[in-house]
Amino acid sequence: MIRPNKPIGQVSRIYETAAGARRLPKAELAALNDDVRLSDEGREIQAVRNAVSSAEDIRPVAEEIRVKVQTGTYEVSSRQIAASMLRRLGIR
């Protein structure tokens, strides 16, 4: 015995209802305007994506530093460290 599949029946009824829906003429469709508004969070995400995609690729520099660290040849002068700290504090 074949039993009807309830979810399939529900879906087919939805399609039957949609098929009977009134179709708008092209002139009326052209008059309708879609409006999309991003939330504040959406705008922030979009800004971050744009910033990341336009950022310079740092992989070659990072690879060079990684190799130097692994080989023990990576050195940073105390002047560079002090200058960086002062920049972050806004003093220099």
PyMOL Python script that loads the backbone (N, CA, C, O; Angstrom):
from pymol import cmd

cmd.read_pdbstr("""\
ATOM      1  N   MET A   1       0.833  -1.181   0.000  1.00  0.00           N
ATOM      2  CA  MET A   1       0.000   0.000   0.000  1.00  0.00           C
ATOM      3  C   MET A   1       0.882   1.251   0.000  1.00  0.00           C
ATOM      4  O   MET A   1       1.847   1.345   0.759  1.00  0.00           O
ATOM      5  N   ILE A   2       0.543   2.184  -0.842  1.00  0.00           N
ATOM      6  CA  ILE A   2       1.304   3.433  -0.939  1.00  0.00           C
ATOM      7  C   ILE A   2       0.641   4.473  -0.048  1.00  0.00           C
ATOM      8  O   ILE A   2      -0.558   4.730  -0.150  1.00  0.00           O
ATOM      9  N   ARG A   3       1.446   5.062   0.825  1.00  0.00           N
ATOM     10  CA  ARG A   3       0.923   6.100   1.719  1.00  0.00           C
ATOM     11  C   ARG A   3       1.407   7.453   1.215  1.00  0.00           C
ATOM     12  O   ARG A   3       2.580   7.600   0.874  1.00  0.00           O
ATOM     13  N   PRO A   4       0.543   8.420   1.165  1.00  0.00           N
ATOM     14  CA  PRO A   4       0.978   9.749   0.700  1.00  0.00           C
ATOM     15  C   PRO A   4       1.946  10.357   1.706  1.00  0.00           C
ATOM     16  O   PRO A   4       1.777  10.229   2.919  1.00  0.00           O
ATOM     17  N   ASN A   5       2.935  11.001   1.186  1.00  0.00           N
ATOM     18  CA  ASN A   5       3.927  11.664   2.011  1.00  0.00           C
ATOM     19  C   ASN A   5       3.373  13.033   2.400  1.00  0.00           C
ATOM     20  O   ASN A   5       3.156  13.887   1.541  1.00  0.00           O
ATOM     21  N   LYS A   6       3.149  13.236   3.685  1.00  0.00           N
ATOM     22  CA  LYS A   6       2.499  14.462   4.156  1.00  0.00           C
ATOM     23  C   LYS A   6       3.271  15.732   3.771  1.00  0.00           C
ATOM     24  O   LYS A   6       2.655  16.666   3.259  1.00  0.00           O
ATOM     25  N   PRO A   7       4.597  15.810   3.996  1.00  0.00           N
ATOM     26  CA  PRO A   7       5.313  17.036   3.612  1.00  0.00           C
ATOM     27  C   PRO A   7       5.227  17.331   2.118  1.00  0.00           C
ATOM     28  O   PRO A   7       5.112  18.491   1.721  1.00  0.00           O
ATOM     29  N   ILE A   8       5.281  16.293   1.292  1.00  0.00           N
ATOM     30  CA  ILE A   8       5.177  16.513  -0.156  1.00  0.00           C
ATOM     31  C   ILE A   8       3.803  17.063  -0.501  1.00  0.00           C
ATOM     32  O   ILE A   8       3.682  17.943  -1.354  1.00  0.00           O
ATOM     33  N   GLY A   9       2.772  16.556   0.150  1.00  0.00           N
ATOM     34  CA  GLY A   9       1.423  17.067  -0.084  1.00  0.00           C
ATOM     35  C   GLY A   9       1.300  18.531   0.292  1.00  0.00           C
ATOM     36  O   GLY A   9       0.652  19.310  -0.407  1.00  0.00           O
ATOM     37  N   GLN A  10       1.928  18.900   1.406  1.00  0.00           N
ATOM     38  CA  GLN A  10       1.882  20.299   1.840  1.00  0.00           C
ATOM     39  C   GLN A  10       2.597  21.203   0.833  1.00  0.00           C
ATOM     40  O   GLN A  10       2.111  22.287   0.509  1.00  0.00           O
ATOM     41  N   VAL A  11       3.727  20.760   0.354  1.00  0.00           N
ATOM     42  CA  VAL A  11       4.478  21.553  -0.616  1.00  0.00           C
ATOM     43  C   VAL A  11       3.694  21.692  -1.907  1.00  0.00           C
ATOM     44  O   VAL A  11       3.647  22.771  -2.496  1.00  0.00           O
ATOM     45  N   SER A  12       3.078  20.607  -2.350  1.00  0.00           N
ATOM     46  CA  SER A  12       2.323  20.681  -3.606  1.00  0.00           C
ATOM     47  C   SER A  12       1.135  21.627  -3.468  1.00  0.00           C
ATOM     48  O   SER A  12       0.790  22.315  -4.429  1.00  0.00           O
ATOM     49  N   ARG A  13       0.503  21.677  -2.299  1.00  0.00           N
ATOM     50  CA  ARG A  13      -0.600  22.626  -2.090  1.00  0.00           C
ATOM     51  C   ARG A  13      -0.104  24.068  -2.133  1.00  0.00           C
ATOM     52  O   ARG A  13      -0.799  24.950  -2.636  1.00  0.00           O
ATOM     53  N   ILE A  14       1.092  24.309  -1.608  1.00  0.00           N
ATOM     54  CA  ILE A  14       1.659  25.658  -1.652  1.00  0.00           C
ATOM     55  C   ILE A  14       1.888  26.067  -3.102  1.00  0.00           C
ATOM     56  O   ILE A  14       1.572  27.192  -3.491  1.00  0.00           O
ATOM     57  N   TYR A  15       2.438  25.151  -3.905  1.00  0.00           N
ATOM     58  CA  TYR A  15       2.672  25.461  -5.313  1.00  0.00           C
ATOM     59  C   TYR A  15       1.360  25.664  -6.067  1.00  0.00           C
ATOM     60  O   TYR A  15       1.280  26.523  -6.945  1.00  0.00           O
ATOM     61  N   GLU A  16       0.344  24.893  -5.738  1.00  0.00           N
ATOM     62  CA  GLU A  16      -0.949  25.070  -6.393  1.00  0.00           C
ATOM     63  C   GLU A  16      -1.514  26.445  -6.070  1.00  0.00           C
ATOM     64  O   GLU A  16      -2.055  27.119  -6.947  1.00  0.00           O
ATOM     65  N   THR A  17      -1.392  26.863  -4.817  1.00  0.00           N
ATOM     66  CA  THR A  17      -1.881  28.175  -4.406  1.00  0.00           C
ATOM     67  C   THR A  17      -1.105  29.273  -5.123  1.00  0.00           C
ATOM     68  O   THR A  17      -1.694  30.246  -5.595  1.00  0.00           O
ATOM     69  N   ALA A  18       0.223  29.120  -5.207  1.00  0.00           N
ATOM     70  CA  ALA A  18       1.054  30.124  -5.861  1.00  0.00           C
ATOM     71  C   ALA A  18       0.767  30.183  -7.356  1.00  0.00           C
ATOM     72  O   ALA A  18       0.821  31.257  -7.955  1.00  0.00           O
ATOM     73  N   ALA A  19       0.465  29.049  -7.957  1.00  0.00           N
ATOM     74  CA  ALA A  19       0.191  29.019  -9.397  1.00  0.00           C
ATOM     75  C   ALA A  19      -1.078  29.796  -9.720  1.00  0.00           C
ATOM     76  O   ALA A  19      -1.204  30.375 -10.799  1.00  0.00           O
ATOM     77  N   GLY A  20      -2.010  29.806  -8.787  1.00  0.00           N
ATOM     78  CA  GLY A  20      -3.262  30.524  -9.007  1.00  0.00           C
ATOM     79  C   GLY A  20      -3.176  31.993  -8.654  1.00  0.00           C
ATOM     80  O   GLY A  20      -4.144  32.732  -8.831  1.00  0.00           O
ATOM     81  N   ALA A  21      -2.020  32.427  -8.153  1.00  0.00           N
ATOM     82  CA  ALA A  21      -1.862  33.832  -7.759  1.00  0.00           C
ATOM     83  C   ALA A  21      -1.906  34.721  -8.998  1.00  0.00           C
ATOM     84  O   ALA A  21      -1.532  34.312 -10.097  1.00  0.00           O
ATOM     85  N   ARG A  22      -2.370  35.938  -8.785  1.00  0.00           N
ATOM     86  CA  ARG A  22      -2.476  36.902  -9.876  1.00  0.00           C
ATOM     87  C   ARG A  22      -1.089  37.400 -10.265  1.00  0.00           C
ATOM     88  O   ARG A  22      -0.311  37.832  -9.415  1.00  0.00           O
ATOM     89  N   ARG A  23      -0.797  37.335 -11.533  1.00  0.00           N
ATOM     90  CA  ARG A  23       0.480  37.820 -12.051  1.00  0.00           C
ATOM     91  C   ARG A  23       0.324  39.287 -12.442  1.00  0.00           C
ATOM     92  O   ARG A  23      -0.660  39.672 -13.074  1.00  0.00           O
ATOM     93  N   LEU A  24       1.310  40.101 -12.057  1.00  0.00           N
ATOM     94  CA  LEU A  24       1.263  41.526 -12.386  1.00  0.00           C
ATOM     95  C   LEU A  24       1.791  41.750 -13.802  1.00  0.00           C
ATOM     96  O   LEU A  24       2.744  41.093 -14.222  1.00  0.00           O
ATOM     97  N   PRO A  25       1.186  42.658 -14.524  1.00  0.00           N
ATOM     98  CA  PRO A  25       1.725  43.011 -15.836  1.00  0.00           C
ATOM     99  C   PRO A  25       3.095  43.681 -15.683  1.00  0.00           C
ATOM    100  O   PRO A  25       3.408  44.223 -14.623  1.00  0.00           O
ATOM    101  N   LYS A  26       3.903  43.642 -16.738  1.00  0.00           N
ATOM    102  CA  LYS A  26       5.255  44.206 -16.677  1.00  0.00           C
ATOM    103  C   LYS A  26       5.251  45.675 -16.298  1.00  0.00           C
ATOM    104  O   LYS A  26       6.143  46.132 -15.584  1.00  0.00           O
ATOM    105  N   ALA A  27       4.263  46.418 -16.765  1.00  0.00           N
ATOM    106  CA  ALA A  27       4.196  47.843 -16.443  1.00  0.00           C
ATOM    107  C   ALA A  27       4.040  48.045 -14.937  1.00  0.00           C
ATOM    108  O   ALA A  27       4.665  48.936 -14.362  1.00  0.00           O
ATOM    109  N   GLU A  28       3.205  47.219 -14.296  1.00  0.00           N
ATOM    110  CA  GLU A  28       3.027  47.330 -12.845  1.00  0.00           C
ATOM    111  C   GLU A  28       4.276  46.870 -12.110  1.00  0.00           C
ATOM    112  O   GLU A  28       4.643  47.447 -11.087  1.00  0.00           O
ATOM    113  N   LEU A  29       4.932  45.834 -12.625  1.00  0.00           N
ATOM    114  CA  LEU A  29       6.159  45.355 -11.986  1.00  0.00           C
ATOM    115  C   LEU A  29       7.248  46.425 -12.025  1.00  0.00           C
ATOM    116  O   LEU A  29       7.990  46.596 -11.057  1.00  0.00           O
ATOM    117  N   ALA A  30       7.343  47.145 -13.145  1.00  0.00           N
ATOM    118  CA  ALA A  30       8.356  48.181 -13.281  1.00  0.00           C
ATOM    119  C   ALA A  30       8.111  49.321 -12.299  1.00  0.00           C
ATOM    120  O   ALA A  30       9.056  49.988 -11.878  1.00  0.00           O
ATOM    121  N   ALA A  31       6.862  49.549 -11.933  1.00  0.00           N
ATOM    122  CA  ALA A  31       6.542  50.646 -11.030  1.00  0.00           C
ATOM    123  C   ALA A  31       6.896  50.312  -9.576  1.00  0.00           C
ATOM    124  O   ALA A  31       7.037  51.212  -8.748  1.00  0.00           O
ATOM    125  N   LEU A  32       7.037  49.022  -9.268  1.00  0.00           N
ATOM    126  CA  LEU A  32       7.379  48.625  -7.905  1.00  0.00           C
ATOM    127  C   LEU A  32       8.864  48.865  -7.651  1.00  0.00           C
ATOM    128  O   LEU A  32       9.693  48.625  -8.529  1.00  0.00           O
ATOM    129  N   ASN A  33       9.193  49.327  -6.476  1.00  0.00           N
ATOM    130  CA  ASN A  33      10.584  49.587  -6.110  1.00  0.00           C
ATOM    131  C   ASN A  33      10.971  48.684  -4.952  1.00  0.00           C
ATOM    132  O   ASN A  33      10.240  48.560  -3.970  1.00  0.00           O
ATOM    133  N   ASP A  34      12.117  48.064  -5.082  1.00  0.00           N
ATOM    134  CA  ASP A  34      12.667  47.305  -3.967  1.00  0.00           C
ATOM    135  C   ASP A  34      13.525  48.246  -3.145  1.00  0.00           C
ATOM    136  O   ASP A  34      14.196  49.127  -3.682  1.00  0.00           O
ATOM    137  N   ASP A  35      13.496  48.052  -1.859  1.00  0.00           N
ATOM    138  CA  ASP A  35      14.262  48.915  -0.969  1.00  0.00           C
ATOM    139  C   ASP A  35      15.031  48.031   0.001  1.00  0.00           C
ATOM    140  O   ASP A  35      14.440  47.236   0.732  1.00  0.00           O
ATOM    141  N   VAL A  36      16.338  48.172   0.003  1.00  0.00           N
ATOM    142  CA  VAL A  36      17.177  47.391   0.891  1.00  0.00           C
ATOM    143  C   VAL A  36      17.901  48.350   1.818  1.00  0.00           C
ATOM    144  O   VAL A  36      18.500  49.332   1.380  1.00  0.00           O
ATOM    145  N   ARG A  37      17.834  48.050   3.089  1.00  0.00           N
ATOM    146  CA  ARG A  37      18.538  48.872   4.076  1.00  0.00           C
ATOM    147  C   ARG A  37      19.351  47.953   4.968  1.00  0.00           C
ATOM    148  O   ARG A  37      18.836  46.980   5.519  1.00  0.00           O
ATOM    149  N   LEU A  38      20.621  48.276   5.100  1.00  0.00           N
ATOM    150  CA  LEU A  38      21.480  47.491   5.971  1.00  0.00           C
ATOM    151  C   LEU A  38      21.388  48.015   7.398  1.00  0.00           C
ATOM    152  O   LEU A  38      21.261  49.218   7.629  1.00  0.00           O
ATOM    153  N   SER A  39      21.453  47.107   8.329  1.00  0.00           N
ATOM    154  CA  SER A  39      21.491  47.518   9.730  1.00  0.00           C
ATOM    155  C   SER A  39      22.858  48.138  10.015  1.00  0.00           C
ATOM    156  O   SER A  39      23.769  48.057   9.192  1.00  0.00           O
ATOM    157  N   ASP A  40      22.991  48.750  11.174  1.00  0.00           N
ATOM    158  CA  ASP A  40      24.284  49.322  11.554  1.00  0.00           C
ATOM    159  C   ASP A  40      25.352  48.229  11.559  1.00  0.00           C
ATOM    160  O   ASP A  40      26.477  48.440  11.107  1.00  0.00           O
ATOM    161  N   GLU A  41      24.982  47.074  12.072  1.00  0.00           N
ATOM    162  CA  GLU A  41      25.921  45.949  12.111  1.00  0.00           C
ATOM    163  C   GLU A  41      26.294  45.512  10.691  1.00  0.00           C
ATOM    164  O   GLU A  41      27.456  45.206  10.424  1.00  0.00           O
ATOM    165  N   GLY A  42      25.333  45.483   9.797  1.00  0.00           N
ATOM    166  CA  GLY A  42      25.595  45.130   8.409  1.00  0.00           C
ATOM    167  C   GLY A  42      26.535  46.111   7.739  1.00  0.00           C
ATOM    168  O   GLY A  42      27.416  45.715   6.975  1.00  0.00           O
ATOM    169  N   ARG A  43      26.349  47.399   8.027  1.00  0.00           N
ATOM    170  CA  ARG A  43      27.243  48.417   7.459  1.00  0.00           C
ATOM    171  C   ARG A  43      28.660  48.266   8.005  1.00  0.00           C
ATOM    172  O   ARG A  43      29.634  48.444   7.274  1.00  0.00           O
ATOM    173  N   GLU A  44      28.773  47.936   9.291  1.00  0.00           N
ATOM    174  CA  GLU A  44      30.095  47.733   9.886  1.00  0.00           C
ATOM    175  C   GLU A  44      30.788  46.534   9.253  1.00  0.00           C
ATOM    176  O   GLU A  44      31.978  46.588   8.943  1.00  0.00           O
ATOM    177  N   ILE A  45      30.045  45.460   9.064  1.00  0.00           N
ATOM    178  CA  ILE A  45      30.612  44.264   8.437  1.00  0.00           C
ATOM    179  C   ILE A  45      31.058  44.578   7.021  1.00  0.00           C
ATOM    180  O   ILE A  45      32.127  44.141   6.593  1.00  0.00           O
ATOM    181  N   GLN A  46      30.253  45.325   6.297  1.00  0.00           N
ATOM    182  CA  GLN A  46      30.603  45.701   4.929  1.00  0.00           C
ATOM    183  C   GLN A  46      31.869  46.563   4.916  1.00  0.00           C
ATOM    184  O   GLN A  46      32.726  46.384   4.050  1.00  0.00           O
ATOM    185  N   ALA A  47      31.995  47.489   5.860  1.00  0.00           N
ATOM    186  CA  ALA A  47      33.180  48.342   5.937  1.00  0.00           C
ATOM    187  C   ALA A  47      34.427  47.514   6.247  1.00  0.00           C
ATOM    188  O   ALA A  47      35.494  47.754   5.683  1.00  0.00           O
ATOM    189  N   VAL A  48      34.286  46.546   7.139  1.00  0.00           N
ATOM    190  CA  VAL A  48      35.422  45.689   7.482  1.00  0.00           C
ATOM    191  C   VAL A  48      35.829  44.849   6.270  1.00  0.00           C
ATOM    192  O   VAL A  48      37.017  44.712   5.979  1.00  0.00           O
ATOM    193  N   ARG A  49      34.848  44.292   5.568  1.00  0.00           N
ATOM    194  CA  ARG A  49      35.155  43.493   4.369  1.00  0.00           C
ATOM    195  C   ARG A  49      35.885  44.341   3.328  1.00  0.00           C
ATOM    196  O   ARG A  49      36.849  43.881   2.716  1.00  0.00           O
ATOM    197  N   ASN A  50      35.426  45.577   3.128  1.00  0.00           N
ATOM    198  CA  ASN A  50      36.082  46.463   2.167  1.00  0.00           C
ATOM    199  C   ASN A  50      37.510  46.783   2.592  1.00  0.00           C
ATOM    200  O   ASN A  50      38.420  46.813   1.764  1.00  0.00           O
ATOM    201  N   ALA A  51      37.701  47.023   3.890  1.00  0.00           N
ATOM    202  CA  ALA A  51      39.040  47.345   4.391  1.00  0.00           C
ATOM    203  C   ALA A  51      39.978  46.154   4.223  1.00  0.00           C
ATOM    204  O   ALA A  51      41.133  46.316   3.831  1.00  0.00           O
ATOM    205  N   VAL A  52      39.479  44.967   4.521  1.00  0.00           N
ATOM    206  CA  VAL A  52      40.314  43.767   4.405  1.00  0.00           C
ATOM    207  C   VAL A  52      40.661  43.502   2.944  1.00  0.00           C
ATOM    208  O   VAL A  52      41.802  43.168   2.626  1.00  0.00           O
ATOM    209  N   SER A  53      39.686  43.649   2.060  1.00  0.00           N
ATOM    210  CA  SER A  53      39.958  43.353   0.650  1.00  0.00           C
ATOM    211  C   SER A  53      40.893  44.377   0.012  1.00  0.00           C
ATOM    212  O   SER A  53      41.575  44.059  -0.962  1.00  0.00           O
ATOM    213  N   SER A  54      40.935  45.587   0.537  1.00  0.00           N
ATOM    214  CA  SER A  54      41.826  46.597  -0.041  1.00  0.00           C
ATOM    215  C   SER A  54      43.159  46.694   0.696  1.00  0.00           C
ATOM    216  O   SER A  54      44.022  47.484   0.313  1.00  0.00           O
ATOM    217  N   ALA A  55      43.332  45.896   1.753  1.00  0.00           N
ATOM    218  CA  ALA A  55      44.579  45.935   2.524  1.00  0.00           C
ATOM    219  C   ALA A  55      45.710  45.268   1.748  1.00  0.00           C
ATOM    220  O   ALA A  55      45.493  44.381   0.923  1.00  0.00           O
ATOM    221  N   GLU A  56      46.901  45.718   2.040  1.00  0.00           N
ATOM    222  CA  GLU A  56      48.095  45.168   1.398  1.00  0.00           C
ATOM    223  C   GLU A  56      48.331  43.744   1.909  1.00  0.00           C
ATOM    224  O   GLU A  56      48.082  43.447   3.078  1.00  0.00           O
ATOM    225  N   ASP A  57      48.805  42.884   1.038  1.00  0.00           N
ATOM    226  CA  ASP A  57      49.082  41.504   1.408  1.00  0.00           C
ATOM    227  C   ASP A  57      50.343  41.456   2.267  1.00  0.00           C
ATOM    228  O   ASP A  57      51.410  41.888   1.832  1.00  0.00           O
ATOM    229  N   ILE A  58      50.219  40.932   3.487  1.00  0.00           N
ATOM    230  CA  ILE A  58      51.360  40.898   4.399  1.00  0.00           C
ATOM    231  C   ILE A  58      52.000  39.510   4.480  1.00  0.00           C
ATOM    232  O   ILE A  58      52.949  39.309   5.239  1.00  0.00           O
ATOM    233  N   ARG A  59      51.492  38.565   3.712  1.00  0.00           N
ATOM    234  CA  ARG A  59      52.030  37.205   3.798  1.00  0.00           C
ATOM    235  C   ARG A  59      53.522  37.120   3.496  1.00  0.00           C
ATOM    236  O   ARG A  59      54.225  36.399   4.203  1.00  0.00           O
ATOM    237  N   PRO A  60      54.044  37.813   2.488  1.00  0.00           N
ATOM    238  CA  PRO A  60      55.494  37.714   2.260  1.00  0.00           C
ATOM    239  C   PRO A  60      56.311  38.222   3.451  1.00  0.00           C
ATOM    240  O   PRO A  60      57.322  37.620   3.813  1.00  0.00           O
ATOM    241  N   VAL A  61      55.881  39.309   4.046  1.00  0.00           N
ATOM    242  CA  VAL A  61      56.590  39.866   5.205  1.00  0.00           C
ATOM    243  C   VAL A  61      56.468  38.912   6.389  1.00  0.00           C
ATOM    244  O   VAL A  61      57.446  38.663   7.095  1.00  0.00           O
ATOM    245  N   ALA A  62      55.276  38.384   6.602  1.00  0.00           N
ATOM    246  CA  ALA A  62      55.065  37.452   7.715  1.00  0.00           C
ATOM    247  C   ALA A  62      55.897  36.186   7.520  1.00  0.00           C
ATOM    248  O   ALA A  62      56.448  35.658   8.486  1.00  0.00           O
ATOM    249  N   GLU A  63      55.995  35.702   6.310  1.00  0.00           N
ATOM    250  CA  GLU A  63      56.800  34.508   6.018  1.00  0.00           C
ATOM    251  C   GLU A  63      58.277  34.782   6.302  1.00  0.00           C
ATOM    252  O   GLU A  63      58.972  33.943   6.874  1.00  0.00           O
ATOM    253  N   GLU A  64      58.740  35.940   5.906  1.00  0.00           N
ATOM    254  CA  GLU A  64      60.141  36.316   6.155  1.00  0.00           C
ATOM    255  C   GLU A  64      60.425  36.358   7.656  1.00  0.00           C
ATOM    256  O   GLU A  64      61.455  35.858   8.108  1.00  0.00           O
ATOM    257  N   ILE A  65      59.522  36.950   8.422  1.00  0.00           N
ATOM    258  CA  ILE A  65      59.700  37.016   9.880  1.00  0.00           C
ATOM    259  C   ILE A  65      59.634  35.626  10.491  1.00  0.00           C
ATOM    260  O   ILE A  65      60.410  35.311  11.393  1.00  0.00           O
ATOM    261  N   ARG A  66      58.725  34.795  10.015  1.00  0.00           N
ATOM    262  CA  ARG A  66      58.592  33.430  10.547  1.00  0.00           C
ATOM    263  C   ARG A  66      59.887  32.648  10.355  1.00  0.00           C
ATOM    264  O   ARG A  66      60.341  31.957  11.267  1.00  0.00           O
ATOM    265  N   VAL A  67      60.479  32.756   9.173  1.00  0.00           N
ATOM    266  CA  VAL A  67      61.727  32.048   8.888  1.00  0.00           C
ATOM    267  C   VAL A  67      62.837  32.561   9.807  1.00  0.00           C
ATOM    268  O   VAL A  67      63.611  31.772  10.350  1.00  0.00           O
ATOM    269  N   LYS A  68      62.913  33.883   9.978  1.00  0.00           N
ATOM    270  CA  LYS A  68      63.950  34.449  10.850  1.00  0.00           C
ATOM    271  C   LYS A  68      63.777  33.995  12.292  1.00  0.00           C
ATOM    272  O   LYS A  68      64.761  33.698  12.969  1.00  0.00           O
ATOM    273  N   VAL A  69      62.518  33.938  12.776  1.00  0.00           N
ATOM    274  CA  VAL A  69      62.265  33.496  14.152  1.00  0.00           C
ATOM    275  C   VAL A  69      62.669  32.038  14.305  1.00  0.00           C
ATOM    276  O   VAL A  69      63.294  31.669  15.298  1.00  0.00           O
ATOM    277  N   GLN A  70      62.315  31.200  13.323  1.00  0.00           N
ATOM    278  CA  GLN A  70      62.633  29.773  13.410  1.00  0.00           C
ATOM    279  C   GLN A  70      64.135  29.521  13.368  1.00  0.00           C
ATOM    280  O   GLN A  70      64.634  28.602  14.018  1.00  0.00           O
ATOM    281  N   THR A  71      64.846  30.329  12.611  1.00  0.00           N
ATOM    282  CA  THR A  71      66.299  30.137  12.516  1.00  0.00           C
ATOM    283  C   THR A  71      67.064  30.878  13.608  1.00  0.00           C
ATOM    284  O   THR A  71      68.278  30.723  13.737  1.00  0.00           O
ATOM    285  N   GLY A  72      66.352  31.681  14.393  1.00  0.00           N
ATOM    286  CA  GLY A  72      66.990  32.398  15.490  1.00  0.00           C
ATOM    287  C   GLY A  72      67.728  33.651  15.050  1.00  0.00           C
ATOM    288  O   GLY A  72      68.574  34.159  15.786  1.00  0.00           O
ATOM    289  N   THR A  73      67.421  34.159  13.860  1.00  0.00           N
ATOM    290  CA  THR A  73      68.109  35.351  13.361  1.00  0.00           C
ATOM    291  C   THR A  73      67.241  36.603  13.428  1.00  0.00           C
ATOM    292  O   THR A  73      67.654  37.663  12.957  1.00  0.00           O
ATOM    293  N   TYR A  74      66.048  36.500  14.003  1.00  0.00           N
ATOM    294  CA  TYR A  74      65.155  37.662  14.075  1.00  0.00           C
ATOM    295  C   TYR A  74      65.603  38.562  15.214  1.00  0.00           C
ATOM    296  O   TYR A  74      65.705  38.124  16.360  1.00  0.00           O
ATOM    297  N   GLU A  75      65.866  39.807  14.897  1.00  0.00           N
ATOM    298  CA  GLU A  75      66.302  40.770  15.900  1.00  0.00           C
ATOM    299  C   GLU A  75      65.505  42.066  15.767  1.00  0.00           C
ATOM    300  O   GLU A  75      65.215  42.526  14.663  1.00  0.00           O
ATOM    301  N   VAL A  76      65.166  42.631  16.899  1.00  0.00           N
ATOM    302  CA  VAL A  76      64.486  43.928  16.933  1.00  0.00           C
ATOM    303  C   VAL A  76      65.304  44.807  17.864  1.00  0.00           C
ATOM    304  O   VAL A  76      65.628  44.410  18.983  1.00  0.00           O
ATOM    305  N   SER A  77      65.629  45.984  17.402  1.00  0.00           N
ATOM    306  CA  SER A  77      66.445  46.866  18.238  1.00  0.00           C
ATOM    307  C   SER A  77      65.589  47.469  19.350  1.00  0.00           C
ATOM    308  O   SER A  77      64.374  47.619  19.219  1.00  0.00           O
ATOM    309  N   SER A  78      66.260  47.807  20.442  1.00  0.00           N
ATOM    310  CA  SER A  78      65.554  48.420  21.564  1.00  0.00           C
ATOM    311  C   SER A  78      64.980  49.776  21.154  1.00  0.00           C
ATOM    312  O   SER A  78      63.964  50.202  21.703  1.00  0.00           O
ATOM    313  N   ARG A  79      65.609  50.452  20.209  1.00  0.00           N
ATOM    314  CA  ARG A  79      65.083  51.735  19.709  1.00  0.00           C
ATOM    315  C   ARG A  79      63.731  51.525  19.009  1.00  0.00           C
ATOM    316  O   ARG A  79      62.801  52.311  19.190  1.00  0.00           O
ATOM    317  N   GLN A  80      63.637  50.455  18.210  1.00  0.00           N
ATOM    318  CA  GLN A  80      62.371  50.167  17.524  1.00  0.00           C
ATOM    319  C   GLN A  80      61.259  49.878  18.531  1.00  0.00           C
ATOM    320  O   GLN A  80      60.126  50.332  18.369  1.00  0.00           O
ATOM    321  N   ILE A  81      61.596  49.122  19.563  1.00  0.00           N
ATOM    322  CA  ILE A  81      60.595  48.792  20.587  1.00  0.00           C
ATOM    323  C   ILE A  81      60.146  50.066  21.303  1.00  0.00           C
ATOM    324  O   ILE A  81      58.948  50.281  21.486  1.00  0.00           O
ATOM    325  N   ALA A  82      61.090  50.906  21.706  1.00  0.00           N
ATOM    326  CA  ALA A  82      60.747  52.143  22.410  1.00  0.00           C
ATOM    327  C   ALA A  82      59.934  53.075  21.517  1.00  0.00           C
ATOM    328  O   ALA A  82      58.964  53.678  21.975  1.00  0.00           O
ATOM    329  N   ALA A  83      60.317  53.199  20.253  1.00  0.00           N
ATOM    330  CA  ALA A  83      59.582  54.073  19.332  1.00  0.00           C
ATOM    331  C   ALA A  83      58.145  53.580  19.148  1.00  0.00           C
ATOM    332  O   ALA A  83      57.209  54.378  19.096  1.00  0.00           O
ATOM    333  N   SER A  84      57.982  52.271  19.052  1.00  0.00           N
ATOM    334  CA  SER A  84      56.639  51.709  18.892  1.00  0.00           C
ATOM    335  C   SER A  84      55.781  51.961  20.133  1.00  0.00           C
ATOM    336  O   SER A  84      54.600  52.293  20.026  1.00  0.00           O
ATOM    337  N   MET A  85      56.390  51.800  21.308  1.00  0.00           N
ATOM    338  CA  MET A  85      55.644  52.037  22.544  1.00  0.00           C
ATOM    339  C   MET A  85      55.213  53.497  22.644  1.00  0.00           C
ATOM    340  O   MET A  85      54.082  53.784  23.035  1.00  0.00           O
ATOM    341  N   LEU A  86      56.106  54.418  22.293  1.00  0.00           N
ATOM    342  CA  LEU A  86      55.776  55.839  22.359  1.00  0.00           C
ATOM    343  C   LEU A  86      54.681  56.201  21.355  1.00  0.00           C
ATOM    344  O   LEU A  86      53.805  57.012  21.655  1.00  0.00           O
ATOM    345  N   ARG A  87      54.731  55.601  20.168  1.00  0.00           N
ATOM    346  CA  ARG A  87      53.684  55.856  19.158  1.00  0.00           C
ATOM    347  C   ARG A  87      52.315  55.389  19.680  1.00  0.00           C
ATOM    348  O   ARG A  87      51.311  56.083  19.518  1.00  0.00           O
ATOM    349  N   ARG A  88      52.291  54.235  20.293  1.00  0.00           N
ATOM    350  CA  ARG A  88      51.023  53.713  20.816  1.00  0.00           C
ATOM    351  C   ARG A  88      50.472  54.571  21.946  1.00  0.00           C
ATOM    352  O   ARG A  88      49.258  54.679  22.119  1.00  0.00           O
ATOM    353  N   LEU A  89      51.357  55.171  22.703  1.00  0.00           N
ATOM    354  CA  LEU A  89      50.932  56.059  23.784  1.00  0.00           C
ATOM    355  C   LEU A  89      50.589  57.449  23.281  1.00  0.00           C
ATOM    356  O   LEU A  89      50.057  58.272  24.027  1.00  0.00           O
ATOM    357  N   GLY A  90      50.896  57.714  22.014  1.00  0.00           N
ATOM    358  CA  GLY A  90      50.591  59.006  21.439  1.00  0.00           C
ATOM    359  C   GLY A  90      51.582  60.087  21.816  1.00  0.00           C
ATOM    360  O   GLY A  90      51.301  61.276  21.665  1.00  0.00           O
ATOM    361  N   ILE A  91      52.735  59.681  22.305  1.00  0.00           N
ATOM    362  CA  ILE A  91      53.733  60.652  22.738  1.00  0.00           C
ATOM    363  C   ILE A  91      54.602  61.086  21.585  1.00  0.00           C
ATOM    364  O   ILE A  91      55.091  62.216  21.575  1.00  0.00           O
ATOM    365  N   ARG A  92      54.805  60.229  20.624  1.00  0.00           N
ATOM    366  CA  ARG A  92      55.706  60.554  19.538  1.00  0.00           C
ATOM    367  C   ARG A  92      55.060  60.380  18.212  1.00  0.00           C
ATOM    368  O   ARG A  92      55.690  60.616  17.182  1.00  0.00           O
TER     369      ARG A  92
END
""", "prot")
cmd.dss("prot")
cmd.show_as("cartoon", "prot")
cmd.util.cbc("prot")
cmd.orient("prot")
